[in-house]
Amino acid sequence: MSLMLNVGPDARDIRNALQIILNNVERRNAFLNRIVNVNAQDISILLYKMKNDYLKYDQLSNEDFIKLYVVNPIEALSVYFLETVDVHNYWEWRAVGGTSY
């Protein structure tokens, strides 16, 4: 997919967004069906729109989030918010009392 979209090694943000937001076959197919212009700006705009739609209408359930959180808190937070969460952000979140609940 990255070759078809011409996403190079310098496009780290787009690659991360593709991986996190398009995390299942249905979402990847929806993206491919909706993309019109294959350039960095249009890819970013479409990913942003799709992310907002998923967060409004198809967010990970609380039960599934807690199950993921027990196994890997950073991955669970990334999937839940459809954002890359790095270890530093996770520890800051924990330091202010963040939990799976």
N, C-alpha and C positions, 0 to 999 in steps of 0.2 A: 504494500500500500504506500509506503513512504517513497518509493521510486515513482509510482504513478502520479503522486501529488507533488513530486519534486521538492520534498522536504529535506533540506540538507542538514549537515551536522551542526550548523550555527543556529538552526531554528529550534533550540531546546524547548522554549515555551510551547510552541505548537506541537512538538512531539509529545511532551508531557500531557498536554490537553487532549490530544488524540487518544493517548493510552488510557487516561482516566475517564474522560467523558464517554468515549466509545468503547465501553468495557464489556459489551456483549454483541453477538451477531446482529441482533435486531437494530441496535443503535448504529453499528457500522454500516449496515445496509441503508438505514434512513439517511445517514450522512451522505453516502454515495449517491442516493437518489435525489438529494436536495442541492448538492454542490453544483454551481453553474460555472463560475470562473475559478480556475485552479491557480490561485496566487495566494501569497501569505496573508494579505489583508482580508480577502473573501473567506479563506479558510478560518481565520480567527473570528470573523463576524458570525459565520454560521455556527462554529463551535460554541460561542458565547450564547447565541439564541437557543441552541439545543440544550445547553447546560441549564439555562433558566427554565426551559420547558420541563426538563427532567426533575429539577428541584421543586417545581410547583406541582407536577402531576404524577411523577413516578419516582419519588424519593425512596431510598432504602427504608424499610420498616424499622421501628425501634427494636423489635425482637431480633431481626437479622443483624442490625448494627451491634447489639450487645454480644451476639454470638461471634461476630468477626472481631470485636474489640478484645474479647478474652484471648483470642489466638494472636492477634497482631494489632495493637492499638493504632499505630501510625497508618497502616493500610486501611483500617476501619474508618478512621477520620477522613482519609483521602477519598474513599468510596462514598461516604455519607455526604460530604460537602462538594464532591467532584472537583477537588483542588489538591494539588500536591502539598502534602504536609511533611516537612522534614523533621528530623529528630530534634533539632533546636527548638522549633515551634512547638513540638509536642511537649518538651520538658517545661517550656514557659507556660503552656496551657495547664499542665499538671501542677506547677508551682502556685497557680492562682485557684486551685481547687477543682480543676476539670476532672470529671469522671465519665464513665460510660452512661451514667444516668443523667 
